[in-house]
Amino acid sequence: MRLLIMAWALCMSVALAQAGDDWPQWRGPTLDGVSQCTSLPAEWGEDKNIVWKVPLPSWSAATPIVANDRVFVMSPSQSRPGTADEDRRQAGGPEILLLCFHTSDGRLLWQRRLDDGNVLYRKNNMASPSPVTDGSHVWALTGTGVLTAFDSDGDRKWSRDLQEQYGQFGLKYGYASSPLLYRNMIVVQVLHGTRTAGASYVVAFDQANGEVVWHHVRQTDAQYECPDAYTTPTISKCAARTDLVISGADYVTGHDPLTGRETWRAGGLNPEGSRIYRICSSPVPVGNLIIAPSRVKPLLAIRAGSTGNVAESRTVWRLTQGGPDVPTPVSDGKYLYVVNDKGFVSCVDVRDGDVIWGPQRTARGSVSASPLLGDGKLYITNESAITTVLDAGPAFRAIATNRLDDSYTLSSLATSRGSIFVRTSAHLYCIGKSER
């Protein structure tokens, strides 16, 4: 009996370790862009450390999601004849797809149509939201508002249409927030107002059957373009307190994740009252802080576990220069790494907001992908699919600059079991150390 218990414990520890190594939603297993993997490659190219490379129908900003030997990718269908599929100025084809590949060799296991009506809004098409998975099921949300559940074999379980249920989306640049998987719920935020008078809201669906668990109207006095947000919800855990955190429309708000009820809110994201302060960069939980970027500046560090209207004293520190517009920062709990859209990176002390180093330039080019932190390294991928790898820590040191032949990527990196997954305009790459 003791041997059986020991064997069971060993199997469970292996399973848990593998689950921790996977990348089940946009910012990974801990919702902060930090990988649990070790032995991640620092260098790669078309002829180095490429485990496999497979073509994709079109481009998307969605991050690959990985669990249990499957990698899930959102994509429009292939462009119509006569258009350049790799051309970022094209939206891609009219259909919105979810594709499932095997992590070992990249073979396509299945492909499903989620919806039609793909269109282009600058850098956003209707396949921008990243899917989420618990390892046995996957949930995919389109920019058209269709949320669909599948099992790992591609069998459809349920589908819901948010626009049909709650009204048309009204964001200036199209819908692009990713869903959040929390406990047995799929949480979706819709923060909009530029092109609609409809209410912004947060809604939670039962992951098993798609029934609404709760629906909360999120209030704001933001005006003009400011009600629009392209952020993704996150979870903050501080002592015995767990908050669902939503950022955008001039405020950061905390909610009871089981009911959606708002428990606190903090202003300060738009201190000058700008009319065009839509927010793209998402909030990041870091210990007892919530890092809340805005549109370049300011970046706020708010003390977690608040109640009611958060007073100025709850803002522990603020960064007023060098902040991001699109990329979401990443932290190891001691240092916060902030990458702006021009590819400059800074290292900030999480305790007090002091800049340790930076801004330092990485590879030239615009950056939309959020940085990845793992195995003691910081990975920054720009829109030309060039990834700069730095030592993580209190000194700026570049390790490598890695180029791929593909010319365009908006997608953040994902990791699983020592491999890195890179999604470009035309391909999905699995990158790993060649000696493995």
C-alpha positions in Angstrom: 0.0 0.0 0.0 2.8 2.4 0.9 4.4 1.7 -2.5 1.1 2.5 -4.2 0.8 5.7 -2.3 4.3 6.7 -3.2 3.7 5.9 -6.9 0.5 7.9 -6.9 2.3 10.8 -5.3 5.1 10.7 -7.9 2.6 10.6 -10.8 0.7 13.5 -9.3 3.9 15.6 -8.8 4.9 14.9 -12.4 1.4 15.9 -13.7 1.4 19.0 -11.6 4.9 20.0 -12.8 3.9 19.4 -16.4 0.7 21.5 -15.9 2.7 24.3 -14.4 5.0 24.2 -17.4 2.1 24.7 -19.8 0.7 28.0 -21.0 -3.1 27.8 -20.5 -4.1 31.4 -21.2 -2.7 34.7 -22.5 -0.3 35.6 -19.7 0.5 32.0 -18.8 -0.2 29.8 -15.7 0.3 32.6 -13.2 -1.4 35.4 -15.3 1.7 37.5 -15.2 3.9 36.5 -18.2 6.3 34.4 -16.1 7.2 31.0 -17.4 7.8 28.1 -15.0 10.0 26.3 -17.6 13.7 25.7 -17.2 16.3 25.2 -20.0 14.6 27.6 -22.3 16.6 28.4 -25.5 18.3 31.7 -25.6 19.3 31.6 -29.3 17.5 30.5 -32.5 17.1 31.2 -36.2 15.7 29.5 -39.2 18.6 27.0 -39.2 19.1 26.7 -35.4 16.9 25.3 -32.6 13.7 25.1 -34.6 12.0 21.9 -33.5 9.2 22.4 -36.1 7.6 25.1 -38.1 4.1 24.9 -39.6 2.1 27.3 -41.9 -0.9 29.2 -40.6 -3.9 30.4 -42.7 -3.3 34.1 -41.8 -2.0 36.4 -39.1 -3.4 37.3 -35.7 -2.3 38.9 -32.5 -3.5 36.0 -30.4 -1.0 34.1 -28.3 -0.6 30.3 -28.8 -2.1 28.4 -25.8 -0.5 25.1 -24.7 -1.6 22.2 -22.6 -1.4 18.4 -22.6 0.6 18.1 -25.9 -1.8 20.5 -27.7 -1.3 24.0 -28.9 -4.3 26.1 -29.8 -4.1 29.0 -32.2 -6.7 31.6 -33.4 -6.6 32.7 -37.0 -8.6 34.1 -39.8 -9.1 31.9 -42.8 -6.7 32.3 -45.7 -7.1 35.5 -47.7 -9.1 35.5 -50.8 -7.2 34.9 -54.1 -5.5 38.0 -55.3 -4.5 39.3 -51.8 -1.3 38.8 -50.0 -2.0 36.6 -47.0 1.2 37.7 -45.3 0.5 41.4 -45.8 -0.4 42.9 -42.5 -2.6 45.5 -44.2 -5.1 42.7 -45.1 -7.5 41.4 -42.5 -7.2 37.8 -43.6 -10.0 35.7 -44.9 -13.7 36.1 -43.8 -13.8 33.1 -41.4 -12.5 33.1 -37.9 -10.8 29.8 -37.0 -9.5 27.8 -34.0 -6.7 25.4 -34.9 -5.2 22.6 -32.7 -1.7 21.3 -33.3 0.3 18.6 -31.6 3.3 19.9 -29.6 5.7 17.1 -30.6 5.7 17.7 -34.4 3.3 20.5 -35.2 0.8 18.2 -37.1 -2.7 19.7 -37.4 -5.1 17.7 -35.2 -8.2 19.7 -36.0 -9.6 23.0 -37.2 -12.9 24.6 -36.4 -14.8 27.6 -37.7 -15.9 29.9 -34.9 -17.7 32.7 -36.8 -17.7 34.7 -40.0 -17.2 38.5 -40.4 -13.5 39.0 -39.9 -12.5 42.6 -40.5 -9.4 44.8 -39.9 -9.0 47.6 -37.4 -5.4 48.7 -37.9 -3.4 46.0 -36.0 -6.5 44.1 -34.9 -8.6 41.5 -36.7 -11.3 39.4 -35.3 -9.0 36.6 -34.3 -7.1 38.8 -31.7 -8.4 37.3 -28.4 -6.3 34.4 -27.1 -8.1 31.2 -26.2 -8.0 29.6 -22.8 -7.8 25.9 -21.8 -7.9 23.7 -18.7 -6.2 20.8 -20.5 -9.3 18.9 -21.4 -11.4 21.7 -22.9 -10.6 25.0 -24.7 -12.7 28.2 -24.9 -12.3 30.6 -27.8 -13.7 34.1 -28.1 -13.8 36.0 -31.4 -13.6 39.7 -32.0 -17.2 39.4 -33.2 -18.2 38.3 -29.7 -18.8 34.6 -30.2 -17.6 32.4 -27.2 -17.3 28.7 -28.0 -16.3 25.7 -25.9 -14.7 22.5 -27.4 -13.2 19.4 -25.8 -9.6 18.6 -26.6 -10.7 16.5 -29.6 -12.5 19.4 -31.2 -16.1 18.5 -30.4 -18.2 21.6 -29.9 -19.9 21.8 -26.4 -21.6 25.1 -26.4 -21.5 28.6 -27.9 -22.7 32.1 -26.9 -23.0 35.3 -28.8 -22.2 38.3 -26.6 -23.4 40.9 -29.1 -26.7 39.1 -29.6 -27.1 38.8 -25.8 -25.9 42.2 -24.6 -25.7 44.5 -27.6 -23.3 45.5 -30.3 -19.6 46.2 -29.5 -18.7 49.9 -29.7 -14.9 50.1 -29.6 -13.2 52.3 -32.1 -10.6 49.7 -33.0 -12.6 46.5 -32.6 -12.8 44.0 -29.8 -9.6 42.4 -28.7 -9.7 41.4 -25.0 -8.9 37.8 -24.1 -11.1 35.7 -21.8 -10.0 34.6 -18.4 -10.4 31.1 -17.0 -11.0 31.2 -13.2 -12.2 28.2 -11.3 -15.2 26.9 -13.2 -15.9 30.2 -15.0 -14.9 31.9 -18.2 -14.8 35.7 -17.5 -15.1 38.2 -20.3 -14.9 42.0 -20.1 -16.4 44.4 -22.6 -15.3 48.0 -22.0 -16.5 50.3 -24.8 -18.2 53.6 -25.5 -16.7 55.3 -28.6 -19.3 53.9 -30.9 -22.1 52.9 -28.6 -24.2 54.3 -25.8 -24.5 50.7 -24.4 -23.1 49.8 -21.0 -19.7 48.3 -20.4 -19.8 45.1 -18.5 -18.1 42.0 -17.1 -19.7 38.6 -17.4 -18.9 35.1 -16.2 -20.1 32.0 -18.0 -20.2 28.5 -16.5 -17.3 26.7 -18.3 -19.3 23.4 -18.5 -22.6 24.6 -20.1 -22.2 28.3 -21.0 -24.9 29.5 -18.6 -24.4 33.0 -17.2 -23.1 32.8 -13.6 -23.1 36.6 -13.1 -23.2 39.8 -15.1 -22.0 43.2 -13.8 -22.4 46.6 -15.4 -19.2 48.5 -15.0 -19.7 52.2 -14.4 -17.4 55.0 -15.6 -17.5 58.7 -16.3 -14.8 58.4 -19.0 -15.6 60.3 -22.2 -15.1 60.1 -26.0 -12.5 57.3 -26.8 -11.6 56.8 -23.1 -14.3 54.2 -22.3 -12.6 51.7 -24.8 -10.2 49.2 -23.4 -8.3 46.4 -25.0 -7.0 45.0 -21.8 -7.5 41.5 -20.3 -8.8 40.7 -16.8 -6.5 39.2 -14.2 -6.7 37.8 -10.7 -4.9 39.3 -7.7 -4.4 37.2 -4.5 -3.4 39.1 -1.4 -3.5 37.2 1.9 -7.0 35.7 2.2 -8.4 38.2 -0.4 -8.9 37.3 -4.1 -9.9 40.1 -6.6 -10.8 40.0 -10.2 -9.0 43.1 -11.6 -10.3 45.1 -14.6 -8.4 48.0 -16.1 -9.7 50.6 -18.5 -12.1 53.6 -19.0 -9.9 55.8 -16.7 -10.2 53.3 -13.7 -8.8 50.1 -12.3 -11.6 48.2 -10.5 -11.5 45.2 -8.2 -14.4 42.7 -8.2 -15.6 39.7 -6.2 -14.7 36.9 -8.7 -17.7 34.8 -7.5 -20.3 37.5 -8.0 -18.8 40.2 -10.2 -19.7 42.8 -7.5 -17.3 45.8 -7.5 -15.4 46.0 -4.2 -12.9 48.9 -5.0 -11.9 51.3 -7.7 -8.8 53.5 -8.3 -8.6 56.5 -10.6 -5.4 58.2 -11.8 -5.0 56.4 -15.1 -5.9 59.6 -17.1 -4.8 62.4 -14.8 -4.9 65.1 -17.5 -8.4 64.2 -18.7 -7.3 63.4 -22.2 -10.1 62.5 -24.7 -8.1 59.7 -26.4 -6.9 57.6 -23.4 -8.0 54.2 -24.5 -5.9 51.5 -22.7 -4.3 48.4 -24.2 -1.7 47.3 -21.6 -3.3 45.0 -19.0 -3.0 45.0 -15.2 -0.4 42.7 -13.6 -0.6 41.2 -10.1 2.8 41.3 -8.3 2.6 40.2 -4.7 0.6 42.7 -2.7 0.6 45.2 -5.6 -1.4 45.6 -8.8 0.6 47.2 -11.6 -1.7 49.2 -13.8 -0.4 50.8 -17.0 -2.3 53.4 -18.9 -1.5 55.0 -22.3 2.3 55.4 -21.9 2.0 57.4 -18.6 1.4 57.1 -15.8 2.0 53.5 -14.7 0.5 53.0 -11.3 1.4 50.5 -8.5 -1.7 50.1 -6.4 -1.8 48.3 -3.1 -4.0 45.1 -3.4 -6.8 44.3 -1.0 -8.5 47.7 -1.1 -12.1 48.5 -0.4 -14.3 51.3 -1.8 -12.9 54.3 -3.6 -9.1 53.9 -3.3 -7.5 56.9 -1.8 -4.3 58.5 -3.1 -2.4 56.8 -0.3 -3.2 53.4 -1.9 -1.1 54.2 -4.9 2.3 53.1 -3.7 4.3 54.6 -6.6 3.8 55.8 -10.1 6.1 55.8 -13.2 5.6 58.9 -15.4 8.0 58.2 -18.2 9.0 55.3 -20.5 5.8 53.3 -19.9 4.0 51.1 -22.5 1.1 51.7 -24.7 0.5 48.2 -25.9 2.9 45.6 -24.3 2.0 44.5 -20.8 4.9 44.6 -18.2 6.3 41.5 -16.5 7.8 41.0 -13.0 9.7 38.3 -11.0 8.4 39.9 -7.8 11.6 41.9 -7.3 12.0 43.7 -10.6 9.4 45.0 -13.0 10.4 45.0 -16.7 8.6 47.6 -18.7 8.9 47.6 -22.5 7.5 50.5 -24.6 6.2 50.4 -28.1 9.5 51.5 -29.6 11.4 48.6 -28.1 13.0 50.4 -25.2 13.1 48.4 -21.9 13.5 49.6 -18.3 14.0 47.6 -15.1 12.1 49.1 -12.1 12.3 48.2 -8.4 8.9 46.8 -7.5 9.1 48.1 -3.9 9.3 51.8 -4.7 9.2 52.3 -8.5 12.9 53.4 -8.7 14.4 52.8 -12.1 17.3 50.4 -11.8 18.3 50.6 -15.4 17.0 51.9 -18.7 15.5 52.8 -20.9 17.7 50.6 -23.1 17.1 49.9 -26.7 16.5 46.3 -27.9 16.3 45.4 -31.6 15.0 48.3 -33.7 11.3 48.1 -34.5 7.9 48.5 -33.0 6.8 46.2 -30.2 3.2 45.1 -29.6 3.9 41.7 -28.0 4.2 41.5 -24.2 7.6 40.4 -22.8 8.2 36.9 -21.4 10.2 36.2 -18.3 11.6 32.7 -17.7 14.6 30.7 -16.8 16.4 33.9 -15.7 15.9 35.5 -19.1 13.8 38.3 -20.5 12.4 37.8 -24.0 11.2 40.8 -26.0 9.7 40.2 -29.5 9.1 43.1 -31.9 6.8 43.3 -34.9 9.5 42.1 -37.3 9.7 38.7 -35.4 13.0 39.7 -33.9 13.4 38.5 -30.3 16.0 40.2 -28.0 17.0 38.0 -25.0 18.4 39.7 -21.9 19.7 38.6 -18.6 16.9 39.2 -16.0 18.3 41.2 -13.1 19.7 44.5 -11.9 22.2 44.9 -14.8 21.4 45.4 -18.4 23.0 42.6 -20.4 22.0 41.4 -23.9 22.4 37.6 -24.5 21.1 37.2 -28.1 19.2 38.8 -30.9 17.1 36.1 -32.8 15.6 36.6 -36.2 13.1 34.6 -38.2 12.3 34.9 -41.9 8.7 35.9 -41.3 8.3 39.6 -41.3 5.5 40.4 -38.9 4.2 39.4 -35.5 2.0 40.9 -32.8 1.7 37.8 -30.7 3.3 37.3 -27.3 5.5 34.2 -26.7 4.3 31.1 -25.0 6.3 28.2 -23.3 5.8 24.6 -22.5 8.3 22.0 -21.2 11.4 23.8 -22.3 10.1 25.0 -25.6 9.1 28.4 -26.8 6.2 28.9 -29.2 6.4 31.9 -31.6 3.4 32.8 -33.8 4.2 35.0 -36.8 2.2 36.3 -39.7 2.6 33.0 -41.7 3.9 30.3 -39.3 3.8 28.8 -35.9 7.2 27.9 -34.6 8.3 25.5 -31.8 11.7 26.5 -30.6 13.9 24.3 -28.3 17.5 23.5 -27.6 18.8 21.2 -30.3 20.6 18.9 -27.8 17.3 18.0 -26.1 
